Amino acid sequence: MSKFTYVSITLVAMIMGLITAFQFRTIGMDQSVPYDRVQELTMEKKRLEEDLERLQEKAADLVVKIKEAGKGSKEAGAALKEELTEVELYAGLVPISGTGVEIVLENSSEPAGFGGSSGNYTIKDDDILKVINELRGAGAEALAINGQRIMATSEVRMAGNHINVNLTRLSPPYIITGVGNSAALKSSLEIKGGLVEYLTDLGITVTIYPGDKVLVPAYNGTLRFDYARTAQK
């Protein structure tokens, strides 16, 4: 077993840990719209417990793979290939599908909640960020907006009358797809006094479609770090 192979597997394991940490970071966390604090904390506790369990399983799996790699070059190559496949999965570099929801946000021609004020409400980047954060809090494992995969480094921001995601200009309707427990994702949005009610009051038309096979495409941009470097001990 060559020293190079050992180093390769160790580097992949380190990259896996970094990507996992990045992907669990919430984009643009919005603290301004609390719904039901008790339920929110309960869901967060459950999600953290699930994350911990997955990471413990991952650690045990890495130990097994390292042992397998020590048996010979063929086993080492297979272990390294499997690890790289998982890295691509966690990094959002491959398309995935599973149970989940598709949420369609459209500008309404009849705004509500503004005391009869004239003009149509236009969906803002903050509105989309609220949906993303709510889905992540409910356990969404992968998200996309109009075909743009949401990464830890993805931006969701206004650019004139449009919204930019991954440097791509998007126009309404905005279709947000999320893979996860479809019932949990849908109920987290439709809870009384929750996000659907809030967006509807703004004048946004919200439609939710739960599904057994929701597709979230792979990230098709470039991944690079211009300033970040591995910290030295």
C-alpha positions as CSV (number, residue, x, y, z in Angstrom):
1,M,0.0,0.0,0.0
2,S,1.7,3.2,-1.1
3,K,2.1,6.3,1.0
4,F,0.4,8.3,-1.9
5,T,-2.8,6.2,-1.6
6,Y,-3.0,6.7,2.1
7,V,-2.5,10.5,1.7
8,S,-5.2,10.5,-1.0
9,I,-7.8,8.8,1.2
10,T,-6.9,11.1,4.1
11,L,-7.4,14.2,1.9
12,V,-10.7,13.0,0.6
13,A,-11.9,12.4,4.2
14,M,-10.8,15.9,5.1
15,I,-12.6,17.4,2.1
16,M,-15.7,15.4,3.0
17,G,-15.8,16.9,6.4
18,L,-15.3,20.5,5.1
19,I,-18.0,20.1,2.5
20,T,-20.5,18.6,5.0
21,A,-19.9,21.5,7.4
22,F,-20.4,24.0,4.5
23,Q,-23.6,22.4,3.3
24,F,-25.2,22.5,6.8
25,R,-24.6,26.3,7.0
26,T,-27.9,28.2,6.5
27,I,-27.9,30.7,3.7
28,G,-29.0,34.2,4.6
29,M,-30.5,33.2,8.0
30,D,-33.5,35.4,8.6
31,Q,-34.4,35.9,12.2
32,S,-37.2,38.5,11.7
33,V,-40.2,36.2,11.2
34,P,-40.6,33.8,14.3
35,Y,-43.6,31.4,13.9
36,D,-43.8,28.9,16.7
37,R,-40.6,29.0,18.7
38,V,-41.3,25.8,20.6
39,Q,-41.9,23.8,17.4
40,E,-39.0,25.5,15.7
41,L,-36.6,24.5,18.5
42,T,-38.0,21.0,18.6
43,M,-37.4,20.6,14.8
44,E,-33.9,22.0,15.1
45,K,-33.1,19.6,18.0
46,K,-34.3,16.7,15.9
47,R,-32.4,17.8,12.9
48,L,-29.2,18.2,14.9
49,E,-29.6,14.7,16.4
50,E,-30.1,13.3,12.9
51,D,-27.0,15.2,11.6
52,L,-25.0,13.8,14.5
53,E,-26.1,10.3,13.8
54,R,-25.2,10.6,10.1
55,L,-21.8,12.0,11.0
56,Q,-21.1,9.2,13.4
57,E,-22.0,6.6,10.8
58,K,-19.8,8.5,8.3
59,A,-16.9,8.4,10.7
60,A,-17.3,4.6,11.3
61,D,-17.6,4.1,7.5
62,L,-14.3,6.0,6.9
63,V,-12.5,3.8,9.4
64,V,-13.7,0.7,7.6
65,K,-12.6,2.1,4.2
66,I,-9.2,3.0,5.5
67,K,-8.8,-0.6,6.8
68,E,-9.9,-1.8,3.4
69,A,-7.4,0.4,1.7
70,G,-4.6,-1.2,3.6
71,K,-5.3,-4.6,2.0
72,G,-4.1,-3.7,-1.4
73,S,-4.2,-1.3,-4.3
74,K,-7.4,-2.7,-5.9
75,E,-9.3,-2.3,-2.6
76,A,-7.8,1.1,-2.1
77,G,-8.9,2.3,-5.5
78,A,-12.5,1.0,-4.9
79,A,-12.6,2.7,-1.5
80,L,-11.3,6.0,-3.0
81,K,-13.8,5.9,-5.8
82,E,-16.7,5.3,-3.4
83,E,-15.5,8.2,-1.2
84,L,-15.2,10.6,-4.2
85,T,-18.8,9.7,-5.2
86,E,-20.0,10.6,-1.8
87,V,-18.0,13.8,-1.9
88,E,-19.7,14.8,-5.1
89,L,-23.1,14.0,-3.6
90,Y,-22.6,16.1,-0.5
91,A,-21.0,18.9,-2.7
92,G,-24.0,19.1,-4.9
93,L,-22.1,18.2,-8.0
94,V,-24.4,15.4,-9.1
95,P,-28.2,15.5,-9.6
96,I,-30.3,13.7,-7.0
97,S,-34.0,12.7,-6.8
98,G,-36.3,11.6,-4.1
99,T,-39.4,12.5,-2.2
100,G,-39.9,16.2,-1.7
101,V,-41.8,19.3,-2.7
102,E,-42.0,21.7,-5.6
103,I,-43.1,25.2,-4.6
104,V,-44.2,27.8,-7.2
105,L,-44.1,31.5,-6.3
106,E,-45.8,33.9,-8.6
107,N,-46.5,37.6,-8.5
108,S,-50.2,38.2,-7.9
109,S,-52.3,40.7,-9.8
110,E,-54.4,41.3,-6.7
111,P,-52.2,42.3,-3.8
112,A,-53.5,41.7,-0.3
113,G,-52.6,42.9,3.2
114,F,-51.7,46.4,2.2
115,G,-55.0,48.1,3.1
116,G,-56.1,48.3,-0.5
117,S,-52.9,50.0,-1.8
118,S,-52.6,50.0,-5.6
119,G,-49.9,48.2,-7.6
120,N,-48.7,44.6,-7.7
121,Y,-46.3,43.1,-5.2
122,T,-43.1,41.8,-6.7
123,I,-41.4,38.8,-5.2
124,K,-38.1,39.8,-3.5
125,D,-34.9,37.9,-2.8
126,D,-35.9,37.9,0.9
127,D,-39.1,36.1,0.1
128,I,-37.2,33.3,-1.6
129,L,-34.6,33.2,1.2
130,K,-37.4,32.7,3.7
131,V,-38.7,29.7,1.8
132,I,-35.1,28.2,1.5
133,N,-34.5,28.6,5.2
134,E,-37.9,27.1,6.2
135,L,-37.3,24.1,4.0
136,R,-33.8,23.6,5.4
137,G,-35.1,23.9,8.9
138,A,-37.7,21.2,8.0
139,G,-34.9,18.8,6.9
140,A,-34.5,19.5,3.1
141,E,-31.4,17.7,1.9
142,A,-31.0,19.4,-1.4
143,L,-32.6,22.6,-2.9
144,A,-32.8,24.3,-6.3
145,I,-34.4,27.5,-7.7
146,N,-35.5,27.4,-11.4
147,G,-32.9,24.7,-12.0
148,Q,-30.1,26.4,-10.1
149,R,-28.7,24.2,-7.3
150,I,-28.4,26.0,-3.9
151,M,-24.9,25.6,-2.5
152,A,-23.3,27.0,0.7
153,T,-21.8,29.7,-1.5
154,S,-24.9,30.5,-3.6
155,E,-26.1,34.0,-3.7
156,V,-29.8,34.9,-3.8
157,R,-30.1,38.7,-4.4
158,M,-32.1,41.2,-6.3
159,A,-30.7,42.5,-9.6
160,G,-33.1,45.1,-10.9
161,N,-36.4,43.4,-11.6
162,H,-34.9,40.0,-11.5
163,I,-33.3,37.7,-8.9
164,N,-29.8,36.4,-9.3
165,V,-28.8,32.9,-8.2
166,N,-25.4,31.5,-8.9
167,L,-24.8,34.5,-11.1
168,T,-27.8,33.5,-13.3
169,R,-30.7,35.9,-13.8
170,L,-34.0,34.3,-12.9
171,S,-37.5,35.5,-13.6
172,P,-40.9,34.6,-12.1
173,P,-42.5,32.2,-11.6
174,Y,-39.9,31.0,-9.2
175,I,-40.0,27.2,-8.8
176,I,-38.2,26.0,-5.7
177,T,-37.6,22.2,-5.5
178,G,-36.5,20.4,-2.3
179,V,-35.7,16.8,-1.6
180,G,-36.7,15.5,1.8
181,N,-39.7,14.3,3.8
182,S,-42.5,15.7,1.6
183,A,-45.1,15.8,4.4
184,A,-42.8,17.5,6.8
185,L,-41.6,20.1,4.2
186,K,-45.2,20.9,3.2
187,S,-46.5,21.2,6.7
188,S,-43.7,23.5,7.8
189,L,-44.7,26.0,5.2
190,E,-48.4,25.7,5.7
191,I,-48.5,25.9,9.5
192,K,-51.0,28.4,10.8
193,G,-49.4,31.8,10.9
194,G,-46.5,30.4,8.9
195,L,-44.7,31.3,5.7
196,V,-47.4,30.5,3.2
197,E,-49.8,32.7,5.1
198,Y,-47.2,35.5,5.3
199,L,-46.4,35.4,1.6
200,T,-50.0,35.3,0.6
201,D,-50.7,38.4,2.7
202,L,-48.0,40.1,0.7
203,G,-49.8,39.3,-2.5
204,I,-47.7,36.3,-3.6
205,T,-49.4,33.3,-5.1
206,V,-47.9,30.1,-3.4
207,T,-48.6,26.6,-4.8
208,I,-47.0,23.5,-3.2
209,Y,-46.8,20.2,-5.0
210,P,-45.5,17.3,-2.9
211,G,-44.0,14.4,-4.9
212,D,-42.4,11.0,-4.7
213,K,-39.7,11.8,-7.3
214,V,-38.6,15.4,-7.1
215,L,-35.4,16.1,-9.1
216,V,-32.8,18.6,-7.9
217,P,-30.1,19.2,-10.6
218,A,-26.4,19.3,-10.1
219,Y,-24.5,22.5,-9.6
220,N,-23.1,23.5,-13.0
221,G,-20.9,26.5,-12.0
222,T,-17.3,26.6,-11.0
223,L,-15.9,25.9,-7.5
224,R,-12.9,27.9,-6.5
225,F,-11.4,29.7,-3.6
226,D,-9.4,32.9,-4.3
227,Y,-8.6,33.8,-0.8
228,A,-9.4,30.9,1.5
229,R,-6.5,28.6,2.4
230,T,-6.2,25.6,4.6
231,A,-5.5,26.8,8.1
232,Q,-2.1,25.8,9.5
233,K,-1.7,24.6,13.0
